[in-house]
Amino acid sequence: MAADPAAGRADAPPYEAARGVLITVEGIWGTGKTTTATALGERLTAAGFSTRVLHYGPRHGVVERLSDMLDTAPLRRRDGLGGYVAAHHATVDILLRLCREAYHHRVHYRPALTEHDVVVIDHGVYSKLAYALAVLTEQHPDVDPALLLEQVRAVAAPWFLHPDVALWLDTPWPLARERAIDRGHGGGNPGSVERLMFLPRFSHAYRFVADAHPDRVRRIRVGTRTTPSVLAEIDELLSPVLHTQTGALR
């Protein structure tokens, strides 16, 4: 960040640092990450912070082609049952997805942190580690999950940006599945059916990843709570990090 993070603003926010604070909103599909991140970004901005909420930025060249392939022609079968045609496809798929994630960390997230007080990522970053772990434990059930996670983290270590605070919207996967269906994720697409069938394993992997980062992950039990209720808890969790008094974000 610039030496004066308040330059160009009428009121200086109650925060000063050499770089912005990175907050990620974590959780499996259907937990309300985007809704929560958008509302959080609005509250932070209203409190005087220069805030940016990120999903994914523009994709160009090789990364654009890679994303198109992963989204439209993934190695994972999309026949409603899931799985991979060949055993090695799971590892290749994970490596390709981590390549795409490395691009986002280096090209989008890192620069944004030099320009804003707070950057909020609405789809999480530990979610990518959890997805990788879910796939690899499915393909290698006899291997210790801790070892698999260690290997994934080693691959990501050179570029991975750990958040200052990871807000884990912990929702039971059956409820998350129903919400995903209600929001239109599925629509008869066999690929989406397989995606929803994958939720129990993904949820279990998320808990494993969260336990591996106890100093960063803050668990929020969502269930059937409303967004304002969740945001009130987030206010309390972020106050020490953003150096504001409790309730300053409201």
N, C-alpha and C positions, 0 to 999 in steps of 0.2 A: 504494500500500500504506500501511498505518498506519505511524507512526513506529517502532514496535517490531514487526518482522515475526514475532518469536518469541512474542508475547503469547498466552497460553492454551496454550502447549506446554511440556512439561517441559524439553526440551533445545533450545537455539537452533541452527538449522542454520548451516553455515559460509557463509552468504550474506546480504548486506544490500544493498538497492537501493531506489530510489524506486518501482519497479514490478517485476513479476515478469519472469522470463526466458521468452521465447516460443520453444518448440521445435516444429518441424513435422516429421512423418514423411512423406516424399515418395516418389512412385513411381507407375508405371502400375498398372492393375488387375492383381491377382494377385501382387503382390510381398510381401504379408504386412504391410502397414502397420498394420492394426488390432492384429494379434497383437503386433507389435514395440512399438507405442505403449502397449498395456496392460501389457506386461511392464516397459517402461521406467518407467511411472508407479508401479508397485509398488516398483521398486528405489529410485526417488527418495523415495518416501514412507518407505520403510524407512531411508533415509539421513538422515531428519529434515527433509526439505523439505515444505512445504505444497504439494501437487501436485494439479492437476486435469487429467484427460484428457478432451478434448472431441471429439465427432464433430459433430453438429448439435444445437442446442437446439430448444426448442419453437417452432413456427411459428404465427403468429396472423394473422387478417385477410387483407389483400392478399397478404402473403408466403406464407401457407398456400395460397391459391388459385393463386398463381403457381407454387409448387412442385408442386402437384397437376397443373397443366397441363404443366410441363416433364417430369414423371415419367411421366405417363399419356398425354398427347397432344402430344408434342413436334413442332416444325416439321420436324425431320429425319424422313424416311421410315423406317418400321420394316418393310420388306418383305424383309429379308435381304440387300439390296444396298446400302442406305445412300443418302446424298445428300439433297437438298432439292428440293421440288416447284418452287419459284421461286428464282431466283438471290439475291434480296435476303433470303430467309428465313435464310440463314446468319448474316448480320450482325445481324438482329433476334434470332435465337436467342441469339447470344453476348451481346448487350446485356441481354437478359432474365436470362440466367444470372449476369451480373456484378451485376445489381440484387439478385438473391438473395444473392450472395456479400457484397455491401456490407452487407446486413442482418446477416449473421452476424458480420462483423468489428466492426460498431458495437454490436450488441445483446448478443452473446455473448462474443466474444474479448476485446474491450477491457475490459469490466467484470471479467472473470475475472482479468485481469492485475493489477488493483488489489487483489485479494483473496487471491492465492496467490503463493508464491515462484516456482513453475514452472507454466506451462501447456503441455500437449502436445496438439497437434492431429493426430489420427490419419489424416487424409485429405489433409494438405498444404494449402498455399495457392498455391504455384507451380504445382500441378497444374491450377488453374483457368486460369492464364495459358497453360499448355502446351496445354490442351484448346482454348482459343480460337485459339491459333496454328495448331494442327493443322487446325481447321475452316476458318480463313481462307486458309491456304495451299492447301488443297484447292480452295476456290472461286476463288482468285486466284493461279494457279500462276505468272503472269508478274510478280508483284509481289515485291520483295525482302522475304524473311521478317523481316529486321531492321527494316524500316519498319513491317510489320504488328505486330510485337511492340511497337515504340515507341508505336504508336497504342493498342494494348490497355493498355499500362502508363499512358498518359496518362489514359485513361478511369478507371482504377482508382486513380490516385494520390491523390485526395482522402480516401479511406477505407482504403486498403490497409495492413495491418499486416505489415511485413516481419519475418520471424523473426530472432531472435538467432542461431539455428543451424537450418539446414534439413538434415535427415538424409535424403539421397537413397538409397533402396534400389534400386540400379541392377541390374536383372535383365533379361537378354535377353528380348525380347518373345515369342519362341516358347515359352520356358519359362514366362513369366508367363501366356500363353494357356492352356497345359496346366493350370497350377495353378488358374486361374479356372474352367475346365471341371470339374476335380476337386472344387472347392468348391461346385459346384452352380450357378454363374452361367452360365446358358444355358438348360438344361432344355427345349430345343425352342422357346423363344420367339424368333421371327424378329428381334425387336428386339435381343436379346442376341447373336444370331449376327452381326448387323451391328456390334454393339459390339466383338466380338472381332475382326472383320475390320478395324476401325479402329485396332487396337493398333499396327501398324507405324508409321503416321503419327504417332500420339500419342507413341510412344517417341522418334521423331526430334525432335519438337517439344520434348519434355522436355529432351533434351540441349541444344538451342538455348537454352532458358530457363535451364538450369543454368549454361551458359557465360556468360550475361548477368549472373549474380549470384555471381561467384567468391568474394566476401568473406563470403557467407552459406551457400552450399551446400557440404556435405561429402559427397562421393561415397563410398558403401559398396558395393563389388562383392559382391553377395549370391550369385548363382548357386545352388548346391545346399547352401550353408552352413546350419547349424542356427541357431535363434534364440539360444541361449547364446553362440555364436561371434560373431554380429552384435552382441549386447549388449556383449560384451567390447570390441569396437572402439568402440562408442558411448561406453562409459565413458571411454576415452582422449580422445575428441573433446570430451566435455563437461567434463572436469576443469578446463581453463583458464577456461571460461565460468562455471562454478558455484563456482570457487575452492575446489576440493577436491583433495586429493592423488590421484594415480593409483590406481585401485582402490577408492576410497572408496565407490563406488556398489555394490560387489559384496556 
